[in-house]
Amino acid sequence: MKEFVRVMKALSDPTRVKILKILEKRLMCVCELQTAIGVAQSTTSKHLKILEDAGLVDSHKDGLWVNYTLADGQQSPYAASLLGNLRHWLNDKSDISVIIANIDQIDRFEILNKN
């Protein structure tokens, strides 16, 4: 029961759902996700931690970068089921479709050069 509730709580926040929809398209680091959803780096990191703890997101270190991807669902059958269904949900919502349309222009190296 705890595992189910953890997954459902992780999906109860619209920002976390947006992060999952973005990660359906490609892997991203925190700074790229932050840029895509327009929230502070610390807030983005907190959301990613909740998603990772729920088995919805995986992180992989690559040199200085930590890249985030959708989890494969092996940690939780609830996460696997919801991730599978989420691929078909919310694609027509304007706030999500605008973000998805612009993620190809988000580049970590350009972000670093601006800071």
C-alpha positions in Angstrom: 0.0 0.0 0.0 2.9 2.4 0.8 4.4 2.0 -2.6 1.1 2.7 -4.3 0.5 5.9 -2.2 4.1 7.1 -2.9 3.5 6.9 -6.7 0.1 8.5 -6.5 1.4 11.4 -4.3 4.3 11.9 -6.7 1.8 12.3 -9.6 -0.4 14.6 -7.6 1.6 17.7 -8.5 1.2 19.3 -12.0 4.8 20.3 -12.2 5.9 16.7 -11.6 3.6 15.5 -14.3 5.1 18.1 -16.7 8.6 16.7 -15.8 7.5 13.2 -16.7 5.9 14.3 -20.0 9.2 16.1 -20.9 11.3 13.1 -20.0 9.1 11.0 -22.4 10.8 12.9 -25.2 14.5 12.9 -24.1 16.8 12.7 -21.1 17.6 16.0 -19.5 19.7 17.5 -16.7 18.3 19.7 -13.9 19.2 22.9 -15.6 17.4 21.9 -18.8 14.3 20.8 -16.9 14.4 24.0 -14.9 14.4 26.0 -18.1 11.6 24.0 -19.6 9.2 24.3 -16.7 10.3 27.7 -15.5 10.9 27.0 -11.8 14.0 27.4 -9.6 16.8 24.8 -9.6 16.2 23.8 -6.0 12.4 23.3 -6.7 13.2 21.2 -9.8 15.6 19.1 -7.8 13.0 18.5 -5.1 10.5 17.4 -7.6 13.0 15.1 -9.2 13.8 13.5 -5.8 10.1 12.8 -5.2 9.7 11.3 -8.7 12.9 9.2 -8.2 11.8 7.9 -4.8 8.5 6.9 -6.3 10.3 4.8 -9.0 9.1 7.1 -11.8 12.5 8.7 -12.7 16.0 7.4 -12.9 19.2 9.5 -12.7 22.6 8.7 -14.2 25.8 10.5 -13.6 27.7 11.4 -16.7 30.9 13.3 -15.8 29.7 16.6 -14.2 26.1 16.0 -15.4 23.3 14.1 -13.7 20.9 13.1 -16.4 17.3 12.1 -15.7 15.2 9.7 -17.7 11.9 7.9 -17.2 12.3 4.8 -15.1 11.9 1.4 -16.7 9.2 0.5 -14.1 11.1 -2.4 -12.6 11.1 -0.8 -9.1 7.4 -0.5 -8.9 4.5 -2.1 -10.9 2.4 0.9 -10.0 5.0 3.3 -11.5 5.3 1.1 -14.6 1.6 1.0 -15.2 1.1 4.8 -14.7 4.1 5.7 -16.9 2.8 3.4 -19.6 -0.6 5.1 -19.5 0.8 8.6 -19.1 2.3 8.3 -22.6 -1.2 8.5 -24.0 -2.6 11.1 -21.6 -2.4 14.9 -21.5 -0.6 15.3 -24.9 -3.4 17.7 -26.1 -3.2 20.0 -23.1 -1.8 23.4 -24.1 0.6 24.0 -21.3 2.2 20.6 -21.9 2.2 20.8 -25.7 3.9 24.2 -25.6 6.7 22.9 -23.3 7.2 19.8 -25.5 7.3 21.9 -28.7 10.2 24.0 -27.2 12.4 21.3 -25.5 14.5 20.8 -28.6 15.8 24.3 -28.3 16.9 23.8 -24.7 20.6 23.0 -24.5 22.6 22.7 -21.3 25.7 24.3 -22.8 23.8 27.4 -23.8 22.2 27.6 -20.3 25.7 27.5 -18.7 27.0 30.2 -21.0 24.1 32.5 -19.9 24.9 32.0 -16.2 
